[in-house]
Structure formats: structure tokens, C-alpha cells
Amino acid sequence: MIVNITSKQMDITPAIREHIESRLAKLDKWQVSLISPHVVLSKEPQGFMVDANIKTATGQLVASAKHEDMYVAINDLINKLERQLNKVQHKGESRRATNSVKEANLETL
């Protein structure tokens, strides 16, 4: 997977690049093809800001995280993206489950 990483007011070290790529590889367990993931790293007076914009076949994932430590901000960002993927993957299942319960109650009456 090719990841576009952009930085503002800082340099991207190979360690940071490797950490981002390894954490984004964790999203592969959701079996969703990630199209053109783009990560923006920026240094602010209060800490580091990490933004991600990832296109998928079903839509777009957008998340951002802010922390004093760059690696913690990256981990928080990936956790937010995982929650979004989980919500998208299981959205139909939650609707199906609620409808089946209502139908079962109506049949017994």
C-alpha cells in the first residue's frame, strides 16, 4: 500500500514513516481496500496534529488526533479510523437485528 505522508514544519524520519505504515497495515484486517491514504503531520505549539484522509470503495474516512507525543497521536488516529471502519462494517447488522425482534413480537400477538 502506498501511503502519502505530508509534513508541515517538521521532517519525516524513516522511523515515523515506518510507524505510520505499520499502523495503517493494521486496518487491513477489516478487508476494505484503502484507496490513496493521505496522512498530514504538523507541529503546533501545543503538540503534534495528525490528520488522515482515506478513500475506500464505499466512502471516505476522515480523522484527526492531537497529542504532545507524535507516536501517541498516530496511535490515536489509527484507533479513530478503526472505529469508523467498524461502524461501517457492522451498520447493516445492527439494523437487521432490531427489525427481526420487532417482527418476532408482532407474530406472537
C-alpha positions, 0 to 999 in steps of 0.5 A, spaced: 500 500 500 502 506 498 501 511 503 502 519 502 505 522 508 505 530 508 509 534 513 508 541 515 514 544 519 517 538 521 521 532 517 519 525 516 524 520 519 524 513 516 522 511 523 515 515 523 514 513 516 515 506 518 510 507 524 505 510 520 505 504 515 505 499 520 499 502 523 495 503 517 497 495 515 493 494 521 486 496 518 487 491 513 484 486 517 477 489 516 478 487 508 476 494 505 481 496 500 484 503 502 484 507 496 490 513 496 491 514 504 493 521 505 496 522 512 498 530 514 503 531 520 504 538 523 507 541 529 503 546 533 505 549 539 501 545 543 503 538 540 503 534 534 496 534 529 495 528 525 490 528 520 488 522 515 484 522 509 482 515 506 478 513 500 475 506 500 470 503 495 464 505 499 466 512 502 471 516 505 474 516 512 476 522 515 480 523 522 484 527 526 488 526 533 492 531 537 497 529 542 504 532 545 507 525 543 507 524 535 507 516 536 501 517 541 497 521 536 498 516 530 496 511 535 490 515 536 488 516 529 489 509 527 484 507 533 479 513 530 479 510 523 478 503 526 472 505 529 469 508 523 471 502 519 467 498 524 461 502 524 461 501 517 462 494 517 457 492 522 451 498 520 447 493 516 447 488 522 445 492 527 439 494 523 437 487 521 437 485 528 432 490 531 427 489 525 427 481 526 425 482 534 420 487 532 417 482 527 418 476 532 413 480 537 408 482 532 407 474 530 406 472 537 400 477 538 
